[in-house]
Amino acid sequence: MGTSSGLDGVLIERHVIAIAVGMLMQRCKLRRTDAARRLTQVATVSKVSLFDAASVLIDTHPRPLRPEYN
């Protein structure tokens, strides 16, 4: 039994938001609830969806350099 594309879209959005919350937890040393609250505040102030705010956070997260470049 397969899933509908609507459900897949919702699951993808939830996954992206969860990744962004985890990145905030790691980057800012926040608890999960505080990281989720911060992401929600960013989305509200920026007047974008939570998914869009999460996507921007993920896309702009500084990538660590590979060991051979350090």
HTML snippet that shows the backbone in 3Dmol.js (N, CA, C, O; Angstrom):
<script src="https://3Dmol.org/build/3Dmol-min.js"></script>
<div id="view" style="width:600px;height:400px;position:relative"></div>
<script>
const pdb = `
ATOM      1  N   MET A   1       0.848  -1.173   0.000  1.00  0.00           N
ATOM      2  CA  MET A   1       0.000   0.000   0.000  1.00  0.00           C
ATOM      3  C   MET A   1       0.891   1.233   0.000  1.00  0.00           C
ATOM      4  O   MET A   1       1.754   1.359   0.869  1.00  0.00           O
ATOM      5  N   GLY A   2       0.708   2.147  -0.947  1.00  0.00           N
ATOM      6  CA  GLY A   2       1.511   3.362  -1.049  1.00  0.00           C
ATOM      7  C   GLY A   2       0.867   4.526  -0.325  1.00  0.00           C
ATOM      8  O   GLY A   2      -0.282   4.454   0.111  1.00  0.00           O
ATOM      9  N   THR A   3       1.621   5.588  -0.208  1.00  0.00           N
ATOM     10  CA  THR A   3       1.090   6.795   0.411  1.00  0.00           C
ATOM     11  C   THR A   3       0.756   7.803  -0.676  1.00  0.00           C
ATOM     12  O   THR A   3       1.296   7.751  -1.782  1.00  0.00           O
ATOM     13  N   SER A   4      -0.133   8.709  -0.348  1.00  0.00           N
ATOM     14  CA  SER A   4      -0.488   9.745  -1.323  1.00  0.00           C
ATOM     15  C   SER A   4       0.610  10.795  -1.363  1.00  0.00           C
ATOM     16  O   SER A   4       1.381  10.935  -0.414  1.00  0.00           O
ATOM     17  N   SER A   5       0.677  11.532  -2.467  1.00  0.00           N
ATOM     18  CA  SER A   5       1.710  12.559  -2.591  1.00  0.00           C
ATOM     19  C   SER A   5       1.485  13.677  -1.576  1.00  0.00           C
ATOM     20  O   SER A   5       2.450  14.307  -1.144  1.00  0.00           O
ATOM     21  N   GLY A   6       0.235  13.941  -1.183  1.00  0.00           N
ATOM     22  CA  GLY A   6      -0.050  14.952  -0.165  1.00  0.00           C
ATOM     23  C   GLY A   6       0.571  14.584   1.164  1.00  0.00           C
ATOM     24  O   GLY A   6       1.164  15.429   1.834  1.00  0.00           O
ATOM     25  N   LEU A   7       0.437  13.332   1.546  1.00  0.00           N
ATOM     26  CA  LEU A   7       1.028  12.864   2.796  1.00  0.00           C
ATOM     27  C   LEU A   7       2.547  12.903   2.722  1.00  0.00           C
ATOM     28  O   LEU A   7       3.206  13.268   3.695  1.00  0.00           O
ATOM     29  N   ASP A   8       3.102  12.533   1.585  1.00  0.00           N
ATOM     30  CA  ASP A   8       4.554  12.592   1.410  1.00  0.00           C
ATOM     31  C   ASP A   8       5.056  14.018   1.591  1.00  0.00           C
ATOM     32  O   ASP A   8       6.084  14.239   2.230  1.00  0.00           O
ATOM     33  N   GLY A   9       4.335  14.984   1.033  1.00  0.00           N
ATOM     34  CA  GLY A   9       4.729  16.380   1.164  1.00  0.00           C
ATOM     35  C   GLY A   9       4.732  16.836   2.609  1.00  0.00           C
ATOM     36  O   GLY A   9       5.640  17.548   3.038  1.00  0.00           O
ATOM     37  N   VAL A  10       3.724  16.430   3.357  1.00  0.00           N
ATOM     38  CA  VAL A  10       3.645  16.794   4.777  1.00  0.00           C
ATOM     39  C   VAL A  10       4.807  16.167   5.537  1.00  0.00           C
ATOM     40  O   VAL A  10       5.435  16.822   6.369  1.00  0.00           O
ATOM     41  N   LEU A  11       5.089  14.909   5.255  1.00  0.00           N
ATOM     42  CA  LEU A  11       6.191  14.236   5.947  1.00  0.00           C
ATOM     43  C   LEU A  11       7.528  14.876   5.608  1.00  0.00           C
ATOM     44  O   LEU A  11       8.389  15.002   6.479  1.00  0.00           O
ATOM     45  N   ILE A  12       7.716  15.281   4.362  1.00  0.00           N
ATOM     46  CA  ILE A  12       8.960  15.946   3.963  1.00  0.00           C
ATOM     47  C   ILE A  12       9.095  17.275   4.699  1.00  0.00           C
ATOM     48  O   ILE A  12      10.174  17.600   5.197  1.00  0.00           O
ATOM     49  N   GLU A  13       8.007  18.049   4.773  1.00  0.00           N
ATOM     50  CA  GLU A  13       8.061  19.331   5.479  1.00  0.00           C
ATOM     51  C   GLU A  13       8.391  19.122   6.949  1.00  0.00           C
ATOM     52  O   GLU A  13       9.211  19.853   7.505  1.00  0.00           O
ATOM     53  N   ARG A  14       7.773  18.144   7.582  1.00  0.00           N
ATOM     54  CA  ARG A  14       8.047  17.871   9.007  1.00  0.00           C
ATOM     55  C   ARG A  14       9.496  17.447   9.195  1.00  0.00           C
ATOM     56  O   ARG A  14      10.126  17.811  10.188  1.00  0.00           O
ATOM     57  N   HIS A  15      10.020  16.691   8.262  1.00  0.00           N
ATOM     58  CA  HIS A  15      11.407  16.235   8.352  1.00  0.00           C
ATOM     59  C   HIS A  15      12.365  17.417   8.235  1.00  0.00           C
ATOM     60  O   HIS A  15      13.332  17.508   8.990  1.00  0.00           O
ATOM     61  N   VAL A  16      12.104  18.316   7.300  1.00  0.00           N
ATOM     62  CA  VAL A  16      12.954  19.492   7.116  1.00  0.00           C
ATOM     63  C   VAL A  16      12.919  20.360   8.376  1.00  0.00           C
ATOM     64  O   VAL A  16      13.958  20.849   8.817  1.00  0.00           O
ATOM     65  N   ILE A  17      11.738  20.553   8.954  1.00  0.00           N
ATOM     66  CA  ILE A  17      11.613  21.355  10.178  1.00  0.00           C
ATOM     67  C   ILE A  17      12.364  20.677  11.321  1.00  0.00           C
ATOM     68  O   ILE A  17      13.039  21.353  12.097  1.00  0.00           O
ATOM     69  N   ALA A  18      12.258  19.365  11.437  1.00  0.00           N
ATOM     70  CA  ALA A  18      12.962  18.635  12.495  1.00  0.00           C
ATOM     71  C   ALA A  18      14.480  18.762  12.338  1.00  0.00           C
ATOM     72  O   ALA A  18      15.193  18.917  13.329  1.00  0.00           O
ATOM     73  N   ILE A  19      14.970  18.698  11.116  1.00  0.00           N
ATOM     74  CA  ILE A  19      16.410  18.857  10.879  1.00  0.00           C
ATOM     75  C   ILE A  19      16.852  20.252  11.296  1.00  0.00           C
ATOM     76  O   ILE A  19      17.887  20.406  11.944  1.00  0.00           O
ATOM     77  N   ALA A  20      16.073  21.273  10.929  1.00  0.00           N
ATOM     78  CA  ALA A  20      16.419  22.643  11.280  1.00  0.00           C
ATOM     79  C   ALA A  20      16.425  22.846  12.790  1.00  0.00           C
ATOM     80  O   ALA A  20      17.309  23.520  13.319  1.00  0.00           O
ATOM     81  N   VAL A  21      15.458  22.277  13.485  1.00  0.00           N
ATOM     82  CA  VAL A  21      15.424  22.380  14.948  1.00  0.00           C
ATOM     83  C   VAL A  21      16.658  21.705  15.537  1.00  0.00           C
ATOM     84  O   VAL A  21      17.275  22.240  16.458  1.00  0.00           O
ATOM     85  N   GLY A  22      17.017  20.549  15.020  1.00  0.00           N
ATOM     86  CA  GLY A  22      18.223  19.860  15.492  1.00  0.00           C
ATOM     87  C   GLY A  22      19.485  20.675  15.249  1.00  0.00           C
ATOM     88  O   GLY A  22      20.388  20.697  16.085  1.00  0.00           O
ATOM     89  N   MET A  23      19.545  21.343  14.103  1.00  0.00           N
ATOM     90  CA  MET A  23      20.712  22.177  13.811  1.00  0.00           C
ATOM     91  C   MET A  23      20.789  23.358  14.779  1.00  0.00           C
ATOM     92  O   MET A  23      21.874  23.719  15.235  1.00  0.00           O
ATOM     93  N   LEU A  24      19.636  23.961  15.092  1.00  0.00           N
ATOM     94  CA  LEU A  24      19.626  25.051  16.074  1.00  0.00           C
ATOM     95  C   LEU A  24      20.026  24.545  17.452  1.00  0.00           C
ATOM     96  O   LEU A  24      20.746  25.225  18.183  1.00  0.00           O
ATOM     97  N   MET A  25      19.565  23.364  17.804  1.00  0.00           N
ATOM     98  CA  MET A  25      19.940  22.788  19.102  1.00  0.00           C
ATOM     99  C   MET A  25      21.454  22.638  19.186  1.00  0.00           C
ATOM    100  O   MET A  25      22.062  22.975  20.202  1.00  0.00           O
ATOM    101  N   GLN A  26      22.052  22.137  18.126  1.00  0.00           N
ATOM    102  CA  GLN A  26      23.486  21.906  18.121  1.00  0.00           C
ATOM    103  C   GLN A  26      24.262  23.220  18.044  1.00  0.00           C
ATOM    104  O   GLN A  26      25.209  23.426  18.803  1.00  0.00           O
ATOM    105  N   ARG A  27      23.870  24.103  17.139  1.00  0.00           N
ATOM    106  CA  ARG A  27      24.596  25.344  16.902  1.00  0.00           C
ATOM    107  C   ARG A  27      24.507  26.306  18.088  1.00  0.00           C
ATOM    108  O   ARG A  27      25.501  26.923  18.472  1.00  0.00           O
ATOM    109  N   CYS A  28      23.307  26.426  18.663  1.00  0.00           N
ATOM    110  CA  CYS A  28      23.070  27.417  19.716  1.00  0.00           C
ATOM    111  C   CYS A  28      22.984  26.798  21.106  1.00  0.00           C
ATOM    112  O   CYS A  28      22.724  27.495  22.087  1.00  0.00           O
ATOM    113  N   LYS A  29      23.201  25.496  21.188  1.00  0.00           N
ATOM    114  CA  LYS A  29      23.132  24.783  22.466  1.00  0.00           C
ATOM    115  C   LYS A  29      21.789  25.023  23.162  1.00  0.00           C
ATOM    116  O   LYS A  29      21.737  25.373  24.341  1.00  0.00           O
ATOM    117  N   LEU A  30      20.702  24.827  22.400  1.00  0.00           N
ATOM    118  CA  LEU A  30      19.353  25.043  22.912  1.00  0.00           C
ATOM    119  C   LEU A  30      18.659  23.712  23.171  1.00  0.00           C
ATOM    120  O   LEU A  30      18.999  22.688  22.579  1.00  0.00           O
ATOM    121  N   ARG A  31      17.683  23.751  24.070  1.00  0.00           N
ATOM    122  CA  ARG A  31      16.803  22.599  24.236  1.00  0.00           C
ATOM    123  C   ARG A  31      15.874  22.550  23.035  1.00  0.00           C
ATOM    124  O   ARG A  31      15.705  23.548  22.334  1.00  0.00           O
ATOM    125  N   ARG A  32      15.272  21.393  22.797  1.00  0.00           N
ATOM    126  CA  ARG A  32      14.416  21.220  21.625  1.00  0.00           C
ATOM    127  C   ARG A  32      13.276  22.227  21.604  1.00  0.00           C
ATOM    128  O   ARG A  32      12.998  22.816  20.559  1.00  0.00           O
ATOM    129  N   THR A  33      12.611  22.437  22.732  1.00  0.00           N
ATOM    130  CA  THR A  33      11.483  23.376  22.758  1.00  0.00           C
ATOM    131  C   THR A  33      11.942  24.800  22.465  1.00  0.00           C
ATOM    132  O   THR A  33      11.245  25.543  21.775  1.00  0.00           O
ATOM    133  N   ASP A  34      13.099  25.184  22.976  1.00  0.00           N
ATOM    134  CA  ASP A  34      13.616  26.528  22.718  1.00  0.00           C
ATOM    135  C   ASP A  34      14.035  26.698  21.265  1.00  0.00           C
ATOM    136  O   ASP A  34      13.837  27.763  20.680  1.00  0.00           O
ATOM    137  N   ALA A  35      14.610  25.660  20.685  1.00  0.00           N
ATOM    138  CA  ALA A  35      15.010  25.719  19.275  1.00  0.00           C
ATOM    139  C   ALA A  35      13.772  25.815  18.383  1.00  0.00           C
ATOM    140  O   ALA A  35      13.767  26.574  17.413  1.00  0.00           O
ATOM    141  N   ALA A  36      12.739  25.065  18.697  1.00  0.00           N
ATOM    142  CA  ALA A  36      11.496  25.122  17.921  1.00  0.00           C
ATOM    143  C   ALA A  36      10.860  26.500  18.051  1.00  0.00           C
ATOM    144  O   ALA A  36      10.348  27.046  17.073  1.00  0.00           O
ATOM    145  N   ARG A  37      10.891  27.061  19.253  1.00  0.00           N
ATOM    146  CA  ARG A  37      10.337  28.398  19.478  1.00  0.00           C
ATOM    147  C   ARG A  37      11.113  29.438  18.674  1.00  0.00           C
ATOM    148  O   ARG A  37      10.512  30.334  18.081  1.00  0.00           O
ATOM    149  N   ARG A  38      12.437  29.331  18.648  1.00  0.00           N
ATOM    150  CA  ARG A  38      13.257  30.281  17.898  1.00  0.00           C
ATOM    151  C   ARG A  38      12.968  30.194  16.399  1.00  0.00           C
ATOM    152  O   ARG A  38      12.857  31.220  15.728  1.00  0.00           O
ATOM    153  N   LEU A  39      12.848  28.986  15.879  1.00  0.00           N
ATOM    154  CA  LEU A  39      12.539  28.818  14.459  1.00  0.00           C
ATOM    155  C   LEU A  39      11.157  29.406  14.143  1.00  0.00           C
ATOM    156  O   LEU A  39      10.975  30.039  13.103  1.00  0.00           O
ATOM    157  N   THR A  40      10.204  29.199  15.024  1.00  0.00           N
ATOM    158  CA  THR A  40       8.867  29.767  14.848  1.00  0.00           C
ATOM    159  C   THR A  40       8.916  31.290  14.857  1.00  0.00           C
ATOM    160  O   THR A  40       8.236  31.940  14.063  1.00  0.00           O
ATOM    161  N   GLN A  41       9.721  31.861  15.755  1.00  0.00           N
ATOM    162  CA  GLN A  41       9.857  33.320  15.804  1.00  0.00           C
ATOM    163  C   GLN A  41      10.468  33.862  14.510  1.00  0.00           C
ATOM    164  O   GLN A  41      10.019  34.879  13.982  1.00  0.00           O
ATOM    165  N   VAL A  42      11.477  33.185  14.014  1.00  0.00           N
ATOM    166  CA  VAL A  42      12.108  33.609  12.759  1.00  0.00           C
ATOM    167  C   VAL A  42      11.082  33.584  11.619  1.00  0.00           C
ATOM    168  O   VAL A  42      11.010  34.517  10.819  1.00  0.00           O
ATOM    169  N   ALA A  43      10.300  32.519  11.555  1.00  0.00           N
ATOM    170  CA  ALA A  43       9.288  32.408  10.498  1.00  0.00           C
ATOM    171  C   ALA A  43       8.245  33.513  10.634  1.00  0.00           C
ATOM    172  O   ALA A  43       7.835  34.103   9.635  1.00  0.00           O
ATOM    173  N   THR A  44       7.816  33.795  11.855  1.00  0.00           N
ATOM    174  CA  THR A  44       6.793  34.809  12.082  1.00  0.00           C
ATOM    175  C   THR A  44       7.304  36.197  11.722  1.00  0.00           C
ATOM    176  O   THR A  44       6.625  36.945  11.019  1.00  0.00           O
ATOM    177  N   VAL A  45       8.487  36.544  12.197  1.00  0.00           N
ATOM    178  CA  VAL A  45       9.060  37.861  11.927  1.00  0.00           C
ATOM    179  C   VAL A  45       9.333  38.033  10.434  1.00  0.00           C
ATOM    180  O   VAL A  45       9.128  39.111   9.877  1.00  0.00           O
ATOM    181  N   SER A  46       9.791  36.974   9.801  1.00  0.00           N
ATOM    182  CA  SER A  46      10.112  37.028   8.369  1.00  0.00           C
ATOM    183  C   SER A  46       8.879  36.889   7.480  1.00  0.00           C
ATOM    184  O   SER A  46       8.959  37.071   6.265  1.00  0.00           O
ATOM    185  N   LYS A  47       7.742  36.565   8.091  1.00  0.00           N
ATOM    186  CA  LYS A  47       6.482  36.374   7.365  1.00  0.00           C
ATOM    187  C   LYS A  47       6.597  35.295   6.292  1.00  0.00           C
ATOM    188  O   LYS A  47       6.146  35.462   5.159  1.00  0.00           O
ATOM    189  N   VAL A  48       7.216  34.184   6.690  1.00  0.00           N
ATOM    190  CA  VAL A  48       7.321  33.015   5.814  1.00  0.00           C
ATOM    191  C   VAL A  48       6.803  31.807   6.590  1.00  0.00           C
ATOM    192  O   VAL A  48       6.602  31.871   7.803  1.00  0.00           O
ATOM    193  N   SER A  49       6.596  30.724   5.883  1.00  0.00           N
ATOM    194  CA  SER A  49       6.130  29.504   6.550  1.00  0.00           C
ATOM    195  C   SER A  49       7.267  28.912   7.391  1.00  0.00           C
ATOM    196  O   SER A  49       8.441  29.225   7.191  1.00  0.00           O
ATOM    197  N   LEU A  50       6.892  28.069   8.313  1.00  0.00           N
ATOM    198  CA  LEU A  50       7.884  27.377   9.134  1.00  0.00           C
ATOM    199  C   LEU A  50       8.802  26.531   8.255  1.00  0.00           C
ATOM    200  O   LEU A  50      10.005  26.451   8.500  1.00  0.00           O
ATOM    201  N   PHE A  51       8.229  25.904   7.234  1.00  0.00           N
ATOM    202  CA  PHE A  51       9.013  25.104   6.297  1.00  0.00           C
ATOM    203  C   PHE A  51      10.041  25.967   5.567  1.00  0.00           C
ATOM    204  O   PHE A  51      11.202  25.578   5.445  1.00  0.00           O
ATOM    205  N   ASP A  52       9.617  27.140   5.079  1.00  0.00           N
ATOM    206  CA  ASP A  52      10.547  28.022   4.368  1.00  0.00           C
ATOM    207  C   ASP A  52      11.666  28.512   5.287  1.00  0.00           C
ATOM    208  O   ASP A  52      12.827  28.569   4.881  1.00  0.00           O
ATOM    209  N   ALA A  53      11.316  28.865   6.523  1.00  0.00           N
ATOM    210  CA  ALA A  53      12.339  29.306   7.476  1.00  0.00           C
ATOM    211  C   ALA A  53      13.332  28.177   7.747  1.00  0.00           C
ATOM    212  O   ALA A  53      14.540  28.405   7.811  1.00  0.00           O
ATOM    213  N   ALA A  54      12.816  26.965   7.904  1.00  0.00           N
ATOM    214  CA  ALA A  54      13.680  25.811   8.145  1.00  0.00           C
ATOM    215  C   ALA A  54      14.587  25.555   6.943  1.00  0.00           C
ATOM    216  O   ALA A  54      15.770  25.255   7.106  1.00  0.00           O
ATOM    217  N   SER A  55      14.034  25.674   5.741  1.00  0.00           N
ATOM    218  CA  SER A  55      14.821  25.448   4.522  1.00  0.00           C
ATOM    219  C   SER A  55      15.960  26.447   4.405  1.00  0.00           C
ATOM    220  O   SER A  55      17.077  26.072   4.050  1.00  0.00           O
ATOM    221  N   VAL A  56      15.692  27.713   4.699  1.00  0.00           N
ATOM    222  CA  VAL A  56      16.734  28.741   4.637  1.00  0.00           C
ATOM    223  C   VAL A  56      17.808  28.466   5.683  1.00  0.00           C
ATOM    224  O   VAL A  56      19.000  28.591   5.404  1.00  0.00           O
ATOM    225  N   LEU A  57      17.384  28.090   6.887  1.00  0.00           N
ATOM    226  CA  LEU A  57      18.358  27.792   7.941  1.00  0.00           C
ATOM    227  C   LEU A  57      19.281  26.657   7.516  1.00  0.00           C
ATOM    228  O   LEU A  57      20.493  26.734   7.712  1.00  0.00           O
ATOM    229  N   ILE A  58      18.719  25.614   6.941  1.00  0.00           N
ATOM    230  CA  ILE A  58      19.521  24.470   6.499  1.00  0.00           C
ATOM    231  C   ILE A  58      20.456  24.878   5.363  1.00  0.00           C
ATOM    232  O   ILE A  58      21.631  24.511   5.355  1.00  0.00           O
ATOM    233  N   ASP A  59      19.929  25.635   4.407  1.00  0.00           N
ATOM    234  CA  ASP A  59      20.728  26.027   3.247  1.00  0.00           C
ATOM    235  C   ASP A  59      21.867  26.979   3.596  1.00  0.00           C
ATOM    236  O   ASP A  59      22.874  27.024   2.889  1.00  0.00           O
ATOM    237  N   THR A  60      21.718  27.741   4.680  1.00  0.00           N
ATOM    238  CA  THR A  60      22.746  28.722   5.042  1.00  0.00           C
ATOM    239  C   THR A  60      23.622  28.250   6.190  1.00  0.00           C
ATOM    240  O   THR A  60      24.483  28.996   6.658  1.00  0.00           O
ATOM    241  N   HIS A  61      23.414  27.029   6.648  1.00  0.00           N
ATOM    242  CA  HIS A  61      24.218  26.492   7.748  1.00  0.00           C
ATOM    243  C   HIS A  61      25.653  26.325   7.277  1.00  0.00           C
ATOM    244  O   HIS A  61      25.902  25.711   6.239  1.00  0.00           O
ATOM    245  N   PRO A  62      26.606  26.875   8.043  1.00  0.00           N
ATOM    246  CA  PRO A  62      28.002  26.717   7.611  1.00  0.00           C
ATOM    247  C   PRO A  62      28.428  25.253   7.636  1.00  0.00           C
ATOM    248  O   PRO A  62      28.234  24.552   8.629  1.00  0.00           O
ATOM    249  N   ARG A  63      28.990  24.820   6.565  1.00  0.00           N
ATOM    250  CA  ARG A  63      29.449  23.442   6.454  1.00  0.00           C
ATOM    251  C   ARG A  63      30.867  23.350   7.032  1.00  0.00           C
ATOM    252  O   ARG A  63      31.716  24.185   6.722  1.00  0.00           O
ATOM    253  N   PRO A  64      31.122  22.352   7.857  1.00  0.00           N
ATOM    254  CA  PRO A  64      32.504  22.194   8.344  1.00  0.00           C
ATOM    255  C   PRO A  64      33.425  21.798   7.198  1.00  0.00           C
ATOM    256  O   PRO A  64      33.021  21.082   6.282  1.00  0.00           O
ATOM    257  N   LEU A  65      34.636  22.261   7.259  1.00  0.00           N
ATOM    258  CA  LEU A  65      35.605  21.891   6.240  1.00  0.00           C
ATOM    259  C   LEU A  65      36.009  20.443   6.407  1.00  0.00           C
ATOM    260  O   LEU A  65      36.061  19.928   7.524  1.00  0.00           O
ATOM    261  N   ARG A  66      36.292  19.793   5.306  1.00  0.00           N
ATOM    262  CA  ARG A  66      36.785  18.433   5.374  1.00  0.00           C
ATOM    263  C   ARG A  66      38.166  18.468   6.009  1.00  0.00           C
ATOM    264  O   ARG A  66      38.877  19.462   5.858  1.00  0.00           O
ATOM    265  N   PRO A  67      38.572  17.411   6.721  1.00  0.00           N
ATOM    266  CA  PRO A  67      39.856  17.415   7.435  1.00  0.00           C
ATOM    267  C   PRO A  67      41.051  17.787   6.566  1.00  0.00           C
ATOM    268  O   PRO A  67      41.985  18.426   7.049  1.00  0.00           O
ATOM    269  N   GLU A  68      41.037  17.400   5.293  1.00  0.00           N
ATOM    270  CA  GLU A  68      42.198  17.692   4.453  1.00  0.00           C
ATOM    271  C   GLU A  68      42.342  19.183   4.157  1.00  0.00           C
ATOM    272  O   GLU A  68      43.393  19.614   3.680  1.00  0.00           O
ATOM    273  N   TYR A  69      41.302  19.983   4.432  1.00  0.00           N
ATOM    274  CA  TYR A  69      41.380  21.424   4.188  1.00  0.00           C
ATOM    275  C   TYR A  69      41.683  22.223   5.451  1.00  0.00           C
ATOM    276  O   TYR A  69      41.868  23.438   5.378  1.00  0.00           O
ATOM    277  N   ASN A  70      41.736  21.574   6.589  1.00  0.00           N
ATOM    278  CA  ASN A  70      42.017  22.282   7.856  1.00  0.00           C
ATOM    279  C   ASN A  70      43.491  22.496   8.058  1.00  0.00           C
ATOM    280  O   ASN A  70      43.899  23.072   9.066  1.00  0.00           O
TER     281      ASN A  70
END
`;
const viewer = $3Dmol.createViewer("view");
viewer.addModel(pdb, "pdb");
viewer.setStyle({}, {cartoon: {color: "spectrum"}});
viewer.zoomTo();
viewer.render();
</script>
